[in-house]
Amino acid sequence: MALLASGQPNRALARQLGISERTVRAHITSLTRKLGIPTRIEAALLAFQYQDTLTAH
């Protein structure tokens, strides 16, 4: 989720994580459902808002 804050497209996230773009989409879909957020953009904004907390671990 922390990578969403960077605003990079799925393809770039996939390359960075060493996984397929399809897997990135699946993870983002899972995150948005679990958080009750309707769109990737809102998830990215939430990730940006809590970026310090997400990267502290």
C-alpha positions in Angstrom: 0.0 0.0 0.0 2.9 2.3 0.7 3.9 2.2 -3.0 0.5 3.5 -4.0 1.4 6.8 -2.4 4.0 7.3 -5.1 1.3 7.5 -7.8 3.1 5.1 -10.1 1.1 3.1 -12.6 0.5 -0.6 -12.0 3.2 -1.6 -14.5 5.9 0.3 -12.6 4.7 -1.1 -9.3 4.8 -4.6 -10.7 8.4 -4.1 -11.9 9.5 -2.7 -8.6 7.9 -5.6 -6.7 9.0 -8.3 -9.2 5.4 -9.5 -9.7 3.0 -9.4 -12.6 0.8 -6.4 -13.3 -2.2 -8.6 -12.9 -1.1 -9.5 -9.4 -0.7 -5.8 -8.6 -4.3 -5.2 -9.7 -5.5 -8.1 -7.6 -3.7 -6.7 -4.5 -5.1 -3.2 -5.1 -8.6 -4.6 -5.5 -8.3 -6.6 -2.3 -7.0 -3.5 -0.4 -9.8 -1.3 -1.7 -12.5 -3.9 -0.7 -11.0 -4.5 2.7 -10.8 -0.8 3.4 -14.2 0.0 2.0 -12.7 2.5 -0.5 -14.3 2.6 -4.0 -11.3 3.5 -6.1 -7.6 3.1 -6.4 -7.2 6.9 -6.3 -8.8 7.1 -2.9 -6.5 4.3 -1.7 -3.5 6.2 -3.1 -4.6 9.3 -1.2 -5.1 7.4 2.0 -1.7 5.8 1.5 -0.1 9.2 0.9 -1.8 10.6 4.0 -0.4 7.8 6.2 2.9 7.3 4.3 5.0 7.9 7.4 3.1 5.3 9.4 3.2 2.8 6.6 7.0 3.1 6.1 7.9 3.2 9.8 8.0 -0.6 10.1 
